[in-house]
Amino acid sequence: MKKIIFILILLFLFPLIIVSLIKKENKFNMIKNNYVRVKIKNDIVTIPLEEYVIGVVAGEMPASFEMEALKAQSVAARTYVLKKIDKKKKYDIDNTINNQVYLTETEMKKNWGKEYDKYFTKIKEAVDNTKGEYMTYNDEIITAFFFSSSNGKTENCEEVFQEKLPYLKSVESSWDINSPSYNGETKLTLNDFYNKLGLKYNNILNINIKDRTESGNIKNIIINEKEYKSTDIRKKLNLRSTDFNISVDNNIVIIKTRGFGHGVGMSQYGANGMAKEGYKYDQILKHYYTDIKIKKL
């Protein structure tokens, strides 16, 4: 009787095991092909993986940054797109800020002008020196979020993207204070401010910060008795971050921010600050992505 039960269990599990292996194999084959399908406007372009990474590093990080920071960005960009690869979709990724900004050779030449050869050679070196490297957590490719600069600490993933990921935890990033984007300011008329938030006009503006996240960013805020998530306020008002102060002067709303970006994962200016202090790219990545491993295709 026990043998029969055992055989029945095997018959049930066998198809599941085969399907799982096929899925992993399909993913591996897509990676082995070393091509990425990128949607650029209305076109889908197939680009060699390492060439794609060069375009992303060029679009996402200043070429003037330290080499170790550029290497860290190369691994993060490669990891991000490898996570996106899916044979079932028409394309893997687009070239906008919704995913990763990718620059073509023409766009690089336009952006860098006479510095094109110098910067292209530098970024290509960073990509070549990390060729095929990507990050994993528990043998799974991670979602390698990155952003410009924090308020001094990065953000827990669940505070921004509603998903708790063990490798995307809040960590110190004191180097960001040197970022030119660390302090920002947005000005709106009081009328525009209310319109963007869907509130009725009121001469009196009452602000009450309900709570903050572990990193010190605002989590929930009450404006004239209406409660908002700070992430919604950031989108509605096009703010640089969710660490902000609001004041009013002669019917002009002044919003001062600290940091630039969603705050999850690797801070790019933090990475550059670490590189300046002598940290290597793998040390930078392991600081911003908790308990990850770096593997090679």
Stockholm file with secondary structure:
# STOCKHOLM 1.0

chainA/1-297         MKKIIFILILLFLFPLIIVSLIKKENKFNMIKNNYVRVKIKNDIVTIPLEEYVIGVVAGEMPASFEMEALKAQSVAARTYVLKKIDKKKKYDIDNTINNQVYLTETEMKKNWGKEYDKYFTKIKEAVDNTKGEYMTYNDEIITAFFFSSSNGKTENCEEVFQEKLPYLKSVESSWDINSPSYNGETKLTLNDFYNKLGLKYNNILNINIKDRTESGNIKNIIINEKEYKSTDIRKKLNLRSTDFNISVDNNIVIIKTRGFGHGVGMSQYGANGMAKEGYKYDQILKHYYTDIKIKKL
#=GR chainA/1-297 SS CHHHHHHHHHHHHHHHHHHHHHHHHHHHHHHHTTEEEEEETTEEEEEEHHHHHHHHHHHHSCTTSCHHHHHHHHHHHHHHHHHHCCTTSSCSEESSTTSCCCCCHHHHHHHHGGGHHHHHHHHHHHHHTTTTEEEEETTEECCCCEESBCSSBCBCTHHHHSCCCTTSCCCBCGGGGGCTTSEEEEEEEHHHHHHHHTCCCCSCCCEEEEEECTTSCEEEEEETTEEEEHHHHHHHHTCSCSCEEEEEETTEEEEEEESBSCCBSEEHHHHHHHHHTTCCHHHHHHHHSTTCEEEEC
#=GC SS_cons         CHHHHHHHHHHHHHHHHHHHHHHHHHHHHHHHTTEEEEEETTEEEEEEHHHHHHHHHHHHSCTTSCHHHHHHHHHHHHHHHHHHCCTTSSCSEESSTTSCCCCCHHHHHHHHGGGHHHHHHHHHHHHHTTTTEEEEETTEECCCCEESBCSSBCBCTHHHHSCCCTTSCCCBCGGGGGCTTSEEEEEEEHHHHHHHHTCCCCSCCCEEEEEECTTSCEEEEEETTEEEEHHHHHHHHTCSCSCEEEEEETTEEEEEEESBSCCBSEEHHHHHHHHHTTCCHHHHHHHHSTTCEEEEC
//
